[in-house]
Amino acid sequence: MAQASSREQLLEGAVECLKTKGYARTTARDIAAASGANLASIGYHFGSKEGLLNAAIIRLYEDWTEQMGAAAFADPDAPPLAQMANSWVAMLDAFEEQRPLMVAFVEAIAQAERSDDLRRQMAIHLNESRERVADMVRSSLGDAAGVDVGVVASFLIAVSDGLVIQWLLSPEDTPTGEELVASLGAALAASLPAT
């Protein structure tokens, strides 16, 4: 098996540090030690420690988005609301496993207030994520009249991020995936006119 490139080693080391130390407490030396790569290679490949950590967060969130998409489309014949429900259940069920990623993401958002570069990189990532989620919405709904898949994607991301924050602050008070789907289904049924 070929050895990973220095860039890839650094990304893997940064992912490990995000999981074990978080965004704010990870140093460049931590990443170099975790990756087995040269400390100077961080600047060469990523410009800075922050650039590397941002790339690692983006990689983790890309993986997360793909996992949620796979859960949504596990049954390709399911109706759109069932596909969405499947992704919500999978997301909420994975929170404990994904806790280090979620904490690192929240820490990075706080740091972005003081770093134009970080804010720009995170905005680029957000827009790319919105496009991926919009593609999933389009795959589920087709070209439904009046549906702006970008707007729907923004809403889904906002709800997901809000649930992350609720769970980080008070996991025992955050609904499970099954509770969320059941209550939203009942609310939707109650709000639609009877036919």
C-alpha positions as CSV (number, residue, x, y, z in Angstrom):
1,M,0.0,0.0,0.0
2,A,1.4,3.4,-0.9
3,Q,2.2,5.8,1.9
4,A,0.0,8.8,2.3
5,S,1.4,12.1,1.1
6,S,2.6,14.7,3.6
7,R,-0.6,16.7,2.9
8,E,-2.8,13.7,3.5
9,Q,-0.8,12.8,6.7
10,L,-1.3,16.4,8.0
11,L,-5.1,16.2,7.3
12,E,-5.4,12.9,9.1
13,G,-3.3,14.3,12.0
14,A,-5.5,17.4,12.2
15,V,-8.7,15.3,12.1
16,E,-7.3,13.2,15.0
17,C,-6.4,16.4,17.0
18,L,-9.9,17.9,16.4
19,K,-11.4,14.7,17.8
20,T,-9.1,14.6,20.9
21,K,-8.2,18.2,21.6
22,G,-10.8,20.4,19.8
23,Y,-10.2,23.3,17.5
24,A,-9.1,26.0,20.0
25,R,-6.6,23.7,22.0
26,T,-4.8,22.1,19.1
27,T,-1.3,23.4,18.3
28,A,0.7,23.0,15.2
29,R,3.1,20.8,17.1
30,D,0.1,18.6,18.1
31,I,-0.8,18.1,14.5
32,A,2.8,17.4,13.4
33,A,3.2,14.8,16.2
34,A,-0.2,13.2,15.3
35,S,0.6,13.1,11.6
36,G,4.3,12.2,11.7
37,A,4.8,15.0,9.2
38,N,7.3,17.9,9.4
39,L,6.1,21.0,11.3
40,A,7.1,23.2,8.5
41,S,5.0,21.3,6.0
42,I,1.9,22.7,7.6
43,G,2.7,26.2,6.2
44,Y,3.8,24.7,2.9
45,H,0.6,22.8,2.3
46,F,-2.0,24.8,4.1
47,G,-0.6,28.3,4.9
48,S,-1.2,28.0,8.6
49,K,-2.4,25.8,11.4
50,E,-5.8,27.4,11.0
51,G,-5.9,26.6,7.3
52,L,-5.1,23.0,8.1
53,L,-7.7,22.7,10.8
54,N,-10.3,24.3,8.5
55,A,-9.5,21.8,5.8
56,A,-9.9,19.0,8.4
57,I,-13.3,20.3,9.6
58,I,-14.4,20.7,6.0
59,R,-13.4,17.1,5.3
60,L,-15.3,15.8,8.3
61,Y,-18.4,17.8,7.4
62,E,-18.2,16.6,3.8
63,D,-18.1,13.0,5.2
64,W,-21.0,13.8,7.5
65,T,-23.1,15.2,4.7
66,E,-22.5,12.2,2.6
67,Q,-23.5,9.9,5.5
68,M,-26.8,11.8,5.9
69,G,-27.4,11.6,2.2
70,A,-26.8,7.8,2.2
71,A,-29.3,7.5,5.1
72,A,-31.8,9.6,3.2
73,F,-31.5,7.5,0.0
74,A,-31.1,4.1,1.6
75,D,-34.5,3.3,0.2
76,P,-34.6,5.1,-3.2
77,D,-38.3,4.3,-3.6
78,A,-39.3,6.0,-0.3
79,P,-41.3,9.2,-0.7
80,P,-39.5,12.5,-0.1
81,L,-40.7,13.0,3.5
82,A,-39.7,9.5,4.4
83,Q,-36.2,10.1,2.9
84,M,-35.9,13.3,5.0
85,A,-37.1,11.5,8.1
86,N,-34.5,8.8,7.6
87,S,-31.7,11.4,7.4
88,W,-33.0,13.1,10.6
89,V,-33.1,9.8,12.5
90,A,-29.6,8.9,11.3
91,M,-28.3,12.4,12.2
92,L,-29.7,12.5,15.8
93,D,-28.6,8.9,16.4
94,A,-25.0,9.8,15.4
95,F,-24.6,12.8,17.6
96,E,-22.8,11.0,20.4
97,E,-20.3,9.5,18.0
98,Q,-19.9,12.9,16.2
99,R,-19.6,15.0,19.4
100,P,-15.9,15.9,18.9
101,L,-16.6,17.1,15.4
102,M,-19.6,19.1,16.5
103,V,-17.6,20.8,19.4
104,A,-14.7,21.6,17.0
105,F,-17.2,23.1,14.5
106,V,-18.7,25.3,17.2
107,E,-15.3,26.4,18.4
108,A,-14.3,27.2,14.8
109,I,-17.4,29.4,14.3
110,A,-16.5,31.3,17.4
111,Q,-12.9,31.8,16.1
112,A,-14.2,32.9,12.7
113,E,-15.5,36.1,14.3
114,R,-11.9,37.2,14.8
115,S,-10.4,35.8,11.6
116,D,-11.5,37.0,8.2
117,D,-9.6,34.1,6.5
118,L,-11.4,31.5,8.7
119,R,-14.8,33.2,8.1
120,R,-14.2,33.2,4.4
121,Q,-13.1,29.5,4.3
122,M,-16.1,28.5,6.4
123,A,-18.5,30.5,4.2
124,I,-17.1,28.7,1.1
125,H,-17.6,25.4,2.9
126,L,-21.2,26.4,3.9
127,N,-22.0,27.3,0.3
128,E,-20.6,24.0,-1.0
129,S,-22.5,22.1,1.6
130,R,-25.7,24.0,0.7
131,E,-25.2,23.0,-2.9
132,R,-24.7,19.3,-2.0
133,V,-27.8,19.3,0.2
134,A,-29.7,21.2,-2.6
135,D,-28.7,18.4,-5.0
136,M,-30.1,15.8,-2.5
137,V,-33.3,17.8,-2.3
138,R,-33.5,18.0,-6.1
139,S,-32.9,14.2,-6.3
140,S,-35.7,13.6,-3.8
141,L,-38.3,16.1,-5.1
142,G,-37.4,16.4,-8.8
143,D,-38.3,19.7,-10.4
144,A,-41.3,20.4,-8.2
145,A,-43.0,23.7,-9.1
146,G,-42.2,26.6,-6.8
147,V,-39.5,24.8,-4.8
148,D,-36.2,26.6,-4.5
149,V,-33.9,23.7,-3.5
150,G,-31.2,26.2,-2.3
151,V,-33.7,27.7,0.2
152,V,-34.9,24.3,1.3
153,A,-31.2,23.3,1.8
154,S,-30.6,26.4,3.9
155,F,-33.5,25.5,6.1
156,L,-32.4,21.9,6.5
157,I,-28.8,23.0,7.4
158,A,-30.2,25.6,9.9
159,V,-32.3,23.0,11.6
160,S,-29.5,20.5,11.7
161,D,-27.1,23.1,13.2
162,G,-29.7,24.1,15.7
163,L,-30.2,20.6,16.8
164,V,-26.5,20.2,17.2
165,I,-26.3,23.2,19.5
166,Q,-29.3,22.0,21.5
167,W,-27.8,18.5,21.9
168,L,-24.4,19.9,22.9
169,L,-26.0,22.0,25.6
170,S,-28.7,19.6,26.8
171,P,-28.6,16.2,25.2
172,E,-31.3,14.8,27.6
173,D,-33.8,17.4,26.4
174,T,-33.0,17.1,22.7
175,P,-35.5,14.8,20.9
176,T,-34.4,11.5,19.4
177,G,-34.8,11.0,15.7
178,E,-37.9,9.0,16.2
179,E,-39.5,11.6,18.5
180,L,-38.7,14.3,16.0
181,V,-40.1,12.5,13.0
182,A,-43.3,11.4,14.9
183,S,-44.0,14.9,16.2
184,L,-43.2,16.7,12.9
185,G,-45.4,14.1,11.1
186,A,-48.3,14.7,13.5
187,A,-47.8,18.5,13.2
188,L,-47.8,18.3,9.4
189,A,-50.9,16.1,9.4
190,A,-52.7,18.5,11.7
191,S,-51.8,21.5,9.6
192,L,-53.0,20.1,6.2
193,P,-56.6,20.5,5.3
194,A,-58.6,17.3,5.5
195,T,-59.5,15.8,2.1
